[in-house]
């Protein structure tokens, strides 16, 4: 019996414009028959069940529907609006999860269900969950002892009315005015400032230096400044002097001089420094340093600037098209400008667990190495497969060859899906090809012994599914820089 991995979207469908809970959720799946062919433009039979607790848990609701697939094998239904078999969809308490959706399908349109799949409902539909508090009737009595003991418990309707009045911006802005000794504000009181005056009419005072010796202020005290005239030689104009050197003589202007003793340090006397002359020091001071541009810096005239290259999503660089950059703008991920295969298996011919479980950005590189090493032990029939074809890829762009390609992880493929339009445009502009929206692309993220994760670009932002490792999918290699 073949299982399908379905893409479940819990979309709320409002029944009216009132605050009522919708009683249904949207569900989509791609239908294939027992020979792995799409079932297109055909009425099919489906039985949908909501299981509580686990994938084999209690059935709380079951219904049947007979929808019709489209040209791509896609079927869309609304769970909760089918033919009731058991249970009541509107009475499901979504807080008592987890819940699982089990689908049973008859591609011939009957009730001989030959395709079965079960997947967990990872997020509760918000409107379905919130319907349990759609109305409140009757009075509400506050019993919280902390609230009853607080100041807030004494707030009345009159208090809130005053509070609302205080929110009026027009009564916050006022003018202040001084007229004589009267200080006032608009719509407020007036204060008389005359009591602060001492009656003299002025607070101004004069600072005076007398005879280069006494400093005093009017209507105040004075101090004596003897050092303005009592310095050593009685001449206040010779305090600032210049120092100079001539040969071994050091002198100051308007003063004396000293002779420097001869150098007696044997280490200095035997060194190159002993032969340095005054002319040498002049040439030394005139030397201009020469800077040479190198890794990370560039020089233009008198300007030194960073030569670090930054990248943006959509750039054609580093061997392919950039689809992710980190916060520095200097590092990220690129994908090849064309597919490496349009139909290749995931494993090397034998089912087995490789433990390649990484699913985030940059995880694909380690996954690829793990897969190739594990397949040797599990069983390799000698034919190529998704991880191996990426690992052995060599691409030359701009005269440089890049050989560190790998099979992308699930989330690396989803990052590509988010930027598929600019990636396809840049790939075509550089002689490559666009990413197909159908069929799917293999990721390096393993699910279990038999299945791995594939990503479809059919939906905006991409969709992740499970597929048997023997199935053939497209491959687009990526690399980190």
NORZINOR-V608245 format. One record per pair of residues at least 24 apart in sequence whose ideal C-beta (glycine too) atoms are under 6 Angstrom apart, sorted by sequence separation. I is the first residue (numbers start at 1). GAP is how many residues later the second one is. If there is no record, write none. Layout:
i->[I	I]
gap->[GAP	GAP]
This chain:
i->[62	43	61	352	42	60	348	61	350	413	40	350	39	94	413	40	48	442	2	60	348	349	441	40	410	440	441	442	39	94	409	38	94	409	410	441	409	348	407	420	31	368	368	345	346	417	365	31	344	364	367	413	30	364	410	418	30	31	364	417	55	364	417	29	363	52	28	341	364	414	50	51	340	27	359	361	51	358	359	360	361	26	27	359	49	24	25	410	48	24	386	23	24	47	46	44	45	44	55	45	44	45	23	43	45	47	412	23	39	408	405	33	405	404	319	368	367	319	364	335	319	393	359	390	356	386	337	356	324	323	354	323	337	338	337	338	323	346	353	351	351	25	323	321	22	321	21	313	321	346	314	21	316	6	314	4	12	3	316	10	12	19	362	347	346	345	345	344	343	344	342	341	339	340	339	340	335	336	335	333	334	333	318	7	5	5]
gap->[24	25	26	26	27	27	27	28	28	28	29	29	30	30	30	31	31	31	32	32	32	32	32	33	33	33	33	33	34	34	34	35	35	35	35	35	36	37	37	37	38	38	39	40	40	40	41	42	42	42	42	42	43	43	43	43	44	44	44	44	45	45	45	46	46	47	48	48	48	48	49	49	49	50	50	50	51	51	51	51	51	52	52	52	53	54	54	54	55	56	56	57	57	57	59	61	61	63	63	64	65	65	66	66	66	66	66	67	68	70	72	74	74	75	76	76	77	78	80	81	83	84	86	87	88	89	90	90	91	92	92	93	93	94	95	95	96	96	96	98	99	100	100	102	105	105	106	106	106	106	108	110	110	111	112	113	113	114	114	115	115	115	118	122	123	125	127	128	129	131	132	134	135	135	137	137	141	141	143	145	145	147	163	456	460	461]
